[in-house]
């Protein structure tokens, strides 16, 4: 799914439009226009900080578009084959908020967890759809 990093708007209901400013590599920036959110976010920019095809890992930092109460968000992903036609996606999300928001961390965390779960569900549906379309067709004889 990292190979489709630029195309998140094609499969995520949280993103209306997305683009990548160059090839998929460390240093590239993805811009995402978001669907309406409870936090009122409109657009975010994400900087790719790790991309390793061989290890199937990638990471990015949200570098603009966050509410003022947030210092930053980092997301690291690892994709692993766990069996025939089965893959595990592991995400480590780091949320940094300004000191006065510390009491709100449980609420902020729960909102991010909901968003990540939806993203993973949509990622799984997209992978399943792609697998069905790439399966060999049986020939009737």
PLY file of the C-alpha trace (Angstrom):
ply
format ascii 1.0
element vertex 141
property float x
property float y
property float z
element edge 140
property int vertex1
property int vertex2
end_header
0.00 0.00 0.00
2.95 2.35 0.43
3.29 2.32 -3.36
-0.15 3.99 -3.45
0.78 6.65 -0.91
0.03 9.45 -3.38
-3.33 7.94 -4.30
-4.94 7.92 -0.86
-7.89 9.98 -2.16
-8.76 7.06 -4.44
-9.46 4.70 -1.54
-9.86 6.68 1.70
-13.16 8.38 2.56
-11.26 10.83 4.80
-9.36 12.35 1.86
-11.05 14.26 -0.98
-7.92 14.93 -3.06
-4.21 14.09 -2.76
-0.99 14.70 -4.61
2.70 13.94 -4.23
5.26 16.59 -5.18
7.68 14.14 -6.80
8.67 10.48 -6.83
7.79 8.32 -3.84
10.95 8.77 -1.77
12.27 10.27 1.44
11.82 14.03 1.28
8.71 13.98 -0.92
5.62 15.80 0.36
2.04 14.59 0.02
-0.74 17.15 0.21
-4.18 15.91 1.27
-7.42 17.87 1.07
-9.54 16.35 3.80
-13.22 15.54 4.06
-14.87 17.60 6.81
-13.54 16.61 10.25
-14.74 17.29 13.80
-11.47 19.17 14.38
-12.13 21.39 11.36
-9.00 20.31 9.48
-9.07 21.22 5.80
-5.71 20.28 4.32
-2.54 18.67 5.62
0.95 18.19 4.23
2.96 15.09 5.04
6.71 14.73 4.60
8.03 11.22 3.88
10.78 10.50 6.41
11.35 6.80 5.64
10.63 4.66 2.60
12.25 1.25 2.25
10.72 -1.05 -0.38
12.86 -3.99 0.68
11.85 -3.83 4.32
8.33 -2.69 3.44
8.47 0.23 5.83
7.56 3.86 5.43
6.97 6.83 7.69
5.84 10.40 7.42
5.37 13.51 9.55
2.44 15.87 9.23
4.29 19.13 8.66
1.40 21.55 8.17
-2.34 21.82 8.61
-2.60 20.63 12.21
-4.55 22.63 14.79
-2.44 25.07 16.84
-2.72 22.90 19.95
-0.68 20.17 18.25
3.08 20.25 17.84
3.22 17.37 15.38
2.12 13.93 14.30
4.36 11.14 13.00
3.15 7.89 11.47
5.35 4.84 10.83
4.11 1.77 8.95
5.44 -1.74 8.47
3.85 -4.17 6.02
4.45 -7.90 6.58
3.31 -11.00 4.74
1.82 -13.39 7.31
0.59 -16.14 5.03
-0.87 -16.84 1.62
-2.92 -13.79 0.61
-2.52 -12.31 4.11
-0.71 -9.17 5.15
-0.28 -7.36 8.45
0.02 -3.58 8.53
1.49 -2.21 11.76
1.23 1.51 12.50
3.02 3.48 15.20
1.46 6.89 15.62
3.18 9.59 17.67
1.11 12.63 18.64
2.79 15.65 20.22
0.55 18.28 21.76
1.22 21.52 23.56
1.48 21.16 27.34
-1.95 22.62 28.08
-3.63 19.89 25.98
-2.18 17.04 28.04
-5.47 16.46 29.92
-7.19 16.03 26.52
-4.79 13.34 25.26
-7.27 10.46 25.84
-9.87 12.23 23.68
-7.33 13.17 21.00
-5.97 9.62 20.97
-9.45 8.11 20.59
-10.16 10.35 17.57
-6.90 9.34 15.91
-7.55 5.65 16.66
-10.99 5.88 15.00
-9.42 7.52 11.95
-6.65 4.90 11.72
-9.14 2.01 12.08
-11.24 3.42 9.23
-8.10 3.89 7.14
-6.99 0.29 7.77
-10.49 -1.04 6.97
-10.51 0.88 3.68
-6.93 -0.23 2.95
-7.99 -3.85 3.47
-11.01 -3.46 1.20
-8.83 -1.88 -1.50
-6.25 -4.68 -1.27
-8.99 -7.32 -1.50
-10.52 -5.58 -4.53
-7.11 -5.42 -6.22
-6.45 -9.10 -5.47
-9.77 -10.09 -7.05
-9.02 -8.07 -10.19
-5.52 -9.48 -10.57
-6.53 -13.14 -10.06
-6.17 -15.31 -13.17
-9.43 -16.05 -14.97
-10.48 -19.63 -15.53
-11.13 -20.46 -19.18
-14.32 -22.32 -20.00
-13.75 -25.11 -22.47
0 1
1 2
2 3
3 4
4 5
5 6
6 7
7 8
8 9
9 10
10 11
11 12
12 13
13 14
14 15
15 16
16 17
17 18
18 19
19 20
20 21
21 22
22 23
23 24
24 25
25 26
26 27
27 28
28 29
29 30
30 31
31 32
32 33
33 34
34 35
35 36
36 37
37 38
38 39
39 40
40 41
41 42
42 43
43 44
44 45
45 46
46 47
47 48
48 49
49 50
50 51
51 52
52 53
53 54
54 55
55 56
56 57
57 58
58 59
59 60
60 61
61 62
62 63
63 64
64 65
65 66
66 67
67 68
68 69
69 70
70 71
71 72
72 73
73 74
74 75
75 76
76 77
77 78
78 79
79 80
80 81
81 82
82 83
83 84
84 85
85 86
86 87
87 88
88 89
89 90
90 91
91 92
92 93
93 94
94 95
95 96
96 97
97 98
98 99
99 100
100 101
101 102
102 103
103 104
104 105
105 106
106 107
107 108
108 109
109 110
110 111
111 112
112 113
113 114
114 115
115 116
116 117
117 118
118 119
119 120
120 121
121 122
122 123
123 124
124 125
125 126
126 127
127 128
128 129
129 130
130 131
131 132
132 133
133 134
134 135
135 136
136 137
137 138
138 139
139 140
